[in-house]
Amino acid sequence: MNRYSRHIILSEIGQSGQDKISNAKVLVIGAGGLGCPILQYLTAAGIGTIGIVDFDVVDITNLQRQILFGTATVGQNKALAAKQRLEDLNDSISIIAYQEKLTHKNALELFKQYDIIVDGTDNFETRYLINDACVITNKPLVFGAIYKFEGQVSVFNYQDGPTYRCLFPEAPEKNSVPNCSEIGVLGVLPGIIGTMQANEVLKIVLGIGNTLTGKLLCYNALHSQTTVLNISKNNHEIEKILKNKDHFTSKSTEVFCEIPSKTVSIEDILHLNNIQLIDVRETHETPKVDGIAITSIPLSELNRHLNQIQPDKDKYIFCQSGMRSKKAVSILQDLNIENCFSLKEGAPDIIEYLIHQNQE
């Protein structure tokens, strides 16, 4: 009574509403930027059973926005680290950590155990997987997405409403949409969008208010603007999912944003002489490094500065995390520029390694 007193005194919730919350089972896919505030508020609200799916580990770059983690949890599995933090926040509920990747093989059985599925992921591969599994298991899906300073929230497959494929029938082309590690994200944005997602979950559980089914809420953090767009149901897309449901578990999980390219490690090339190091990060990302020969060509300007690429040398390309360098290799290969390779490491590790080698 004391823990949930601020809920119970609300006439729209009361004790009966809090009982609904306590009996609810919610599965959150992803314990990252969106997942952290979703999990935090659902735990505080008293959702009776919360599942957390995440195979990734906490990295120091996550701490700018993933507020369930701290320095002490770097290197730990995110689902497990989140569970430990959340159990301290509310020890009266059940929290289950799934330290595994969501796949076509495990999604259906997992979803059947929960009432509501919440998408806190950051890639199209998993978004379409989640959507299709929700349609097959007939589970409502609370969706969220973020991009730099903008976010989206919606509720799919709820009360005979549209699904994610009704809005976006097909995934975007490979390499066309960068992730947060490539373009950045305002630290508070996933907190705003994730809290909105938690709000939609509670409205569904309680049966109060108007959910975002059939609507896409778009939020711009720079201008504090909110736009709500209507989404039409596409029965053809839904029928396609249900028609192929018997083959769902046999599908392979392909990474939409993966770029095939030749990759090597920085350690493998230091003994070579006839090489060109190319940094394809944007200008504001590339601090000058004295004593090390690095050609800086932002990926966005690559086609305009091909004259800086030395045809007689092997080209080793890097960026912040490896995505843009792979795309640069793909672009150069399409232009018949040979001997181009993407470095596996990200720029911080490469620069540090080169400085160390240079000092020696």
C-alpha positions, 0 to 999 in steps of 0.5 A: 500500500505504501509503495504504490500509494501515489497510484492507488489514490488516483481514481483512474487506478485505485487498488484494482488498477494496481492489482492489474499492474501487479498481475501483468507480464511484460517482456522488454527487448533490449536493455540499452538507451530505450530499455533502461528508462522503460525497465526503470519505470515499469519496475517502479510501477510494480509490473509483476513480471518483467523479462529482459532480453539482451545478449550485449555487455555494458560498454563505457560509451553506453553510460552517457544515456543508459542510466541503469548502468555505472562504471562498476558494471562495464563488461557485464551482460546488460540483462543481468546488470539491469536485473540486479539494479532493478531488484534493488529498486523493487524487490517485490516483483519478478525480474527475469534476465535472458542473456541471449540474442532474440532469434526466430527460433526462440521468439515465439515461445518467449513471447507466449509467456508475456502479455505485452512486448516492448521494443527497445532495440536499435536495428531493423533486423530485430524490429521486423523479427519482433513485429512478426512474432507479435502478430503470430502470437497476437501480442501488443507491441510497444515500439520506440526508435531514436535518431540523433535528436528525434524519436518515435513511439507507437503501439502496434498489433493492439485492438485490431490495429496496424502493425510495424509492417503496415507502416514500414512494409520492408526493411531499408536498404543495407547501409542506408541508415546508420546507428547511434555509434555512427551518428550519435544521439542526445543522451536524454532523448532515449530517456524521453522516448523510453518513458513514453513507451512505459506510459503506453504499457501502463495504459494498456495494462490499466485500460485507461486513456488513449493509446498510440495504436494507429498513430505514430508520435514523432518527437523533436528534442531540439525544438520541443515539437511533437507530431502525431501521424495516423497509420493505416492498417494493411491487411495484406502485410498482416496476412503475409506474416500469418501465411508464413507462420509455420516457417517462422522458426526456420528463418535465419536471422540476417543482419540488415545493416551488415556490410560485407567487406575485407577487414583486417586488424591494425596490428596486421598492417604495421609491418607493411610499408606501401600503405595509406591510412584513411580516416572517414569520420567527419571533420569534427570527429578527427583530431589531428595526430602529430607524427602519424600520416593519416589521410582524412576524407569524411565518408560524406565527401568521399566521391569528391576527394578520390584524388586524395586516394593513392592508387599504388598503395593498399588503402586501410580505412577506419572510422569511429566503430567500423560501419562507415569504413566498411561502407567506404570500402564498398563504395571504392570497390564499386568504383573499381578502386582496388586494395581497399580494406576496413580496419576492425578497430574503431578510431580511438583504439587505432589512434592510441595504438598508432601513437604508442607505436610511434613513440616506440 
